[in-house]
């Protein structure tokens, strides 16, 4: 009987915002798999090592975090195998604000050029990749500050309260903001 060889793994240092606060530790991800694919396609509990728990609960050599409770995952971008350059080919960056129960994340998402944010969100599942992100904890929350800067953040779509286009756009190639008044639809 031959025992299968487990896949080679690489480490990805990550900070995860959960209901309990920020958990910091290391995921062990297959070499060829991007961190976003790992989050989207793994079991209910994700094993972490060298973990620091929030609220002064200390360090643990091993901790299994509940995947669906991860609101934000902020991996070390050089280890995550997630492209940090935006606007290549068929996509363009679009500035957004993501509201979560714990605070606001401002950054950019990529989606198809000439597609509206509302159309993109109809099919969004799992985790959105937000680049060039800045985290603002809620004034009344106890989540505390997150890692800074955040070149790439994965946002759990199921944990989002909502998402809006930013007032000032850094993106290009899209048809523009969502129309909000009847006058916006008039053809002149």
LUMDO-636912 format. One record per residue (C-alpha): residue number from 1; residue in one letter; z, y, x negated. Coordinates in nm, 2 decimals. Example, Ala and Ser with C-alpha at 12.3 -4.5 7.8 and 13.67 -1.06 7.14 Angstrom:
// residues 2
<n=1 res=a pz=0.78 py=-0.45 px=-1.23>
<n=2 res=s pz=0.71 py=-0.11 px=-1.37>
//
This chain:
// residues 188
<n=1 res=x pz=0.00 py=0.00 px=0.00>
<n=2 res=x pz=-0.11 py=0.33 px=-0.14>
<n=3 res=x pz=0.11 py=0.64 px=-0.08>
<n=4 res=x pz=-0.09 py=0.95 px=-0.02>
<n=5 res=x pz=-0.05 py=1.23 px=-0.27>
<n=6 res=x pz=0.09 py=1.54 px=-0.12>
<n=7 res=x pz=-0.13 py=1.85 px=-0.16>
<n=8 res=x pz=-0.07 py=2.09 px=-0.44>
<n=9 res=x pz=0.13 py=2.39 px=-0.33>
<n=10 res=x pz=0.17 py=2.75 px=-0.44>
<n=11 res=x pz=0.46 py=2.97 px=-0.37>
<n=12 res=x pz=0.44 py=3.28 px=-0.15>
<n=13 res=x pz=0.74 py=3.52 px=-0.16>
<n=14 res=x pz=0.78 py=3.66 px=0.19>
<n=15 res=x pz=1.00 py=3.88 px=0.40>
<n=16 res=x pz=1.01 py=3.78 px=0.77>
<n=17 res=x pz=1.14 py=4.00 px=1.05>
<n=18 res=x pz=1.31 py=3.78 px=1.31>
<n=19 res=x pz=1.55 py=3.84 px=1.60>
<n=20 res=x pz=1.84 py=3.81 px=1.35>
<n=21 res=x pz=1.69 py=4.06 px=1.11>
<n=22 res=x pz=1.49 py=4.03 px=0.78>
<n=23 res=x pz=1.49 py=3.69 px=0.62>
<n=24 res=x pz=1.36 py=3.69 px=0.26>
<n=25 res=x pz=1.25 py=3.37 px=0.08>
<n=26 res=x pz=0.96 py=3.16 px=-0.04>
<n=27 res=x pz=0.71 py=2.96 px=0.15>
<n=28 res=x pz=0.52 py=2.67 px=-0.01>
<n=29 res=x pz=0.16 py=2.68 px=0.10>
<n=30 res=x pz=-0.13 py=2.45 px=0.01>
<n=31 res=x pz=-0.34 py=2.59 px=-0.28>
<n=32 res=x pz=-0.66 py=2.65 px=-0.08>
<n=33 res=x pz=-0.50 py=2.77 px=0.24>
<n=34 res=x pz=-0.45 py=3.14 px=0.32>
<n=35 res=x pz=-0.10 py=3.24 px=0.42>
<n=36 res=x pz=-0.23 py=3.36 px=0.76>
<n=37 res=x pz=-0.38 py=3.02 px=0.83>
<n=38 res=x pz=-0.05 py=2.86 px=0.72>
<n=39 res=x pz=0.14 py=3.06 px=0.97>
<n=40 res=x pz=-0.11 py=3.00 px=1.25>
<n=41 res=x pz=-0.15 py=2.63 px=1.20>
<n=42 res=x pz=0.19 py=2.48 px=1.10>
<n=43 res=x pz=0.47 py=2.32 px=1.29>
<n=44 res=x pz=0.75 py=2.49 px=1.49>
<n=45 res=x pz=0.97 py=2.53 px=1.19>
<n=46 res=x pz=0.85 py=2.66 px=0.85>
<n=47 res=x pz=1.05 py=2.55 px=0.55>
<n=48 res=x pz=1.15 py=2.83 px=0.30>
<n=49 res=x pz=1.34 py=2.81 px=-0.03>
<n=50 res=x pz=1.55 py=3.06 px=-0.22>
<n=51 res=x pz=1.64 py=3.23 px=0.11>
<n=52 res=x pz=1.85 py=3.54 px=0.16>
<n=53 res=x pz=1.97 py=3.56 px=0.52>
<n=54 res=x pz=2.03 py=3.89 px=0.71>
<n=55 res=x pz=2.36 py=4.05 px=0.81>
<n=56 res=x pz=2.54 py=3.95 px=0.50>
<n=57 res=x pz=2.52 py=3.57 px=0.58>
<n=58 res=x pz=2.42 py=3.51 px=0.21>
<n=59 res=x pz=2.18 py=3.29 px=0.03>
<n=60 res=x pz=2.06 py=2.94 px=0.11>
<n=61 res=x pz=1.85 py=2.71 px=-0.12>
<n=62 res=x pz=1.66 py=2.59 px=0.19>
<n=63 res=x pz=1.61 py=2.74 px=0.54>
<n=64 res=x pz=1.37 py=2.64 px=0.82>
<n=65 res=x pz=1.26 py=2.95 px=1.01>
<n=66 res=x pz=1.13 py=2.91 px=1.37>
<n=67 res=x pz=0.77 py=3.01 px=1.35>
<n=68 res=x pz=0.75 py=3.17 px=1.69>
<n=69 res=x pz=1.05 py=3.39 px=1.61>
<n=70 res=x pz=0.88 py=3.55 px=1.32>
<n=71 res=x pz=0.78 py=3.90 px=1.44>
<n=72 res=x pz=0.64 py=4.03 px=1.11>
<n=73 res=x pz=0.57 py=3.84 px=0.79>
<n=74 res=x pz=0.53 py=4.05 px=0.48>
<n=75 res=x pz=0.40 py=3.82 px=0.20>
<n=76 res=x pz=0.35 py=3.91 px=-0.16>
<n=77 res=x pz=-0.02 py=4.00 px=-0.14>
<n=78 res=x pz=-0.11 py=3.86 px=-0.48>
<n=79 res=x pz=0.03 py=3.52 px=-0.37>
<n=80 res=x pz=-0.09 py=3.51 px=-0.01>
<n=81 res=x pz=-0.46 py=3.46 px=-0.06>
<n=82 res=x pz=-0.53 py=3.72 px=0.21>
<n=83 res=x pz=-0.81 py=3.97 px=0.14>
<n=84 res=x pz=-0.66 py=4.32 px=0.11>
<n=85 res=x pz=-0.99 py=4.51 px=0.10>
<n=86 res=x pz=-1.11 py=4.61 px=0.44>
<n=87 res=x pz=-1.45 py=4.71 px=0.59>
<n=88 res=x pz=-1.68 py=4.44 px=0.44>
<n=89 res=x pz=-1.99 py=4.32 px=0.62>
<n=90 res=x pz=-1.95 py=4.30 px=1.00>
<n=91 res=x pz=-1.60 py=4.45 px=1.03>
<n=92 res=x pz=-1.45 py=4.79 px=0.99>
<n=93 res=x pz=-1.08 py=4.90 px=0.96>
<n=94 res=x pz=-0.92 py=5.07 px=1.26>
<n=95 res=x pz=-0.58 py=5.25 px=1.25>
<n=96 res=x pz=-0.33 py=5.12 px=1.49>
<n=97 res=x pz=0.04 py=5.14 px=1.58>
<n=98 res=x pz=0.21 py=4.82 px=1.68>
<n=99 res=x pz=0.53 py=4.85 px=1.88>
<n=100 res=x pz=0.79 py=4.57 px=1.85>
<n=101 res=x pz=1.14 py=4.56 px=1.99>
<n=102 res=x pz=1.27 py=4.64 px=1.64>
<n=103 res=x pz=1.05 py=4.93 px=1.55>
<n=104 res=x pz=0.69 py=5.05 px=1.49>
<n=105 res=x pz=0.44 py=4.93 px=1.24>
<n=106 res=x pz=0.15 py=5.16 px=1.15>
<n=107 res=x pz=-0.15 py=5.03 px=0.97>
<n=108 res=x pz=-0.51 py=4.91 px=0.99>
<n=109 res=x pz=-0.67 py=4.60 px=1.15>
<n=110 res=x pz=-1.02 py=4.48 px=1.10>
<n=111 res=x pz=-1.25 py=4.38 px=1.38>
<n=112 res=x pz=-1.61 py=4.38 px=1.45>
<n=113 res=x pz=-1.80 py=4.70 px=1.40>
<n=114 res=x pz=-1.89 py=4.87 px=1.73>
<n=115 res=x pz=-1.63 py=4.67 px=1.92>
<n=116 res=x pz=-1.34 py=4.84 px=2.10>
<n=117 res=x pz=-0.98 py=4.77 px=2.03>
<n=118 res=x pz=-0.93 py=4.66 px=2.39>
<n=119 res=x pz=-1.21 py=4.40 px=2.35>
<n=120 res=x pz=-1.06 py=4.27 px=2.02>
<n=121 res=x pz=-0.72 py=4.23 px=2.18>
<n=122 res=x pz=-0.85 py=4.02 px=2.46>
<n=123 res=x pz=-0.90 py=3.73 px=2.22>
<n=124 res=x pz=-0.62 py=3.80 px=1.98>
<n=125 res=x pz=-0.39 py=3.50 px=1.93>
<n=126 res=x pz=-0.13 py=3.40 px=1.67>
<n=127 res=x pz=-0.09 py=3.66 px=1.40>
<n=128 res=x pz=-0.28 py=3.99 px=1.35>
<n=129 res=x pz=-0.35 py=4.09 px=0.99>
<n=130 res=x pz=-0.24 py=4.45 px=0.94>
<n=131 res=x pz=-0.32 py=4.62 px=0.61>
<n=132 res=x pz=-0.18 py=4.94 px=0.45>
<n=133 res=x pz=0.12 py=4.91 px=0.68>
<n=134 res=x pz=0.43 py=5.12 px=0.71>
<n=135 res=x pz=0.74 py=4.99 px=0.90>
<n=136 res=x pz=0.97 py=5.23 px=1.09>
<n=137 res=x pz=1.28 py=5.05 px=1.22>
<n=138 res=x pz=1.41 py=5.16 px=1.56>
<n=139 res=x pz=1.69 py=5.41 px=1.54>
<n=140 res=x pz=1.92 py=5.19 px=1.76>
<n=141 res=x pz=1.81 py=4.86 px=1.61>
<n=142 res=x pz=1.99 py=4.65 px=1.34>
<n=143 res=x pz=1.68 py=4.51 px=1.18>
<n=144 res=x pz=1.70 py=4.75 px=0.90>
<n=145 res=x pz=1.43 py=4.87 px=0.67>
<n=146 res=x pz=1.16 py=4.62 px=0.57>
<n=147 res=x pz=0.98 py=4.58 px=0.24>
<n=148 res=x pz=0.79 py=4.89 px=0.12>
<n=149 res=x pz=0.50 py=4.93 px=0.06>
<n=150 res=x pz=0.33 py=4.67 px=0.28>
<n=151 res=x pz=-0.03 py=4.61 px=0.16>
<n=152 res=x pz=-0.06 py=4.33 px=0.42>
<n=153 res=x pz=0.16 py=4.23 px=0.72>
<n=154 res=x pz=0.11 py=3.95 px=0.97>
<n=155 res=x pz=0.22 py=4.05 px=1.32>
<n=156 res=x pz=0.30 py=3.78 px=1.58>
<n=157 res=x pz=0.09 py=3.88 px=1.88>
<n=158 res=x pz=0.34 py=3.71 px=2.12>
<n=159 res=x pz=0.62 py=3.93 px=1.99>
<n=160 res=x pz=0.43 py=4.26 px=2.02>
<n=161 res=x pz=0.54 py=4.50 px=2.30>
<n=162 res=x pz=0.21 py=4.67 px=2.27>
<n=163 res=x pz=-0.05 py=4.82 px=2.03>
<n=164 res=x pz=-0.23 py=5.16 px=2.04>
<n=165 res=x pz=-0.50 py=5.33 px=1.84>
<n=166 res=x pz=-0.36 py=5.58 px=1.60>
<n=167 res=x pz=-0.41 py=5.94 px=1.67>
<n=168 res=x pz=-0.58 py=6.00 px=1.33>
<n=169 res=x pz=-0.83 py=5.73 px=1.24>
<n=170 res=x pz=-0.90 py=5.62 px=0.89>
<n=171 res=x pz=-1.16 py=5.37 px=1.01>
<n=172 res=x pz=-1.53 py=5.40 px=1.08>
<n=173 res=x pz=-1.81 py=5.22 px=1.26>
<n=174 res=x pz=-1.65 py=5.19 px=1.60>
<n=175 res=x pz=-1.77 py=5.35 px=1.92>
<n=176 res=x pz=-1.46 py=5.56 px=1.94>
<n=177 res=x pz=-1.14 py=5.57 px=2.13>
<n=178 res=x pz=-1.08 py=5.41 px=2.47>
<n=179 res=x pz=-1.18 py=5.65 px=2.74>
<n=180 res=x pz=-0.88 py=5.77 px=2.94>
<n=181 res=x pz=-1.02 py=6.01 px=3.20>
<n=182 res=x pz=-1.31 py=6.01 px=3.45>
<n=183 res=x pz=-1.47 py=6.30 px=3.26>
<n=184 res=x pz=-1.50 py=6.08 px=2.95>
<n=185 res=x pz=-1.74 py=5.86 px=3.14>
<n=186 res=x pz=-1.98 py=6.13 px=3.27>
<n=187 res=x pz=-2.32 py=6.13 px=3.11>
<n=188 res=x pz=-2.43 py=6.48 px=3.02>
//
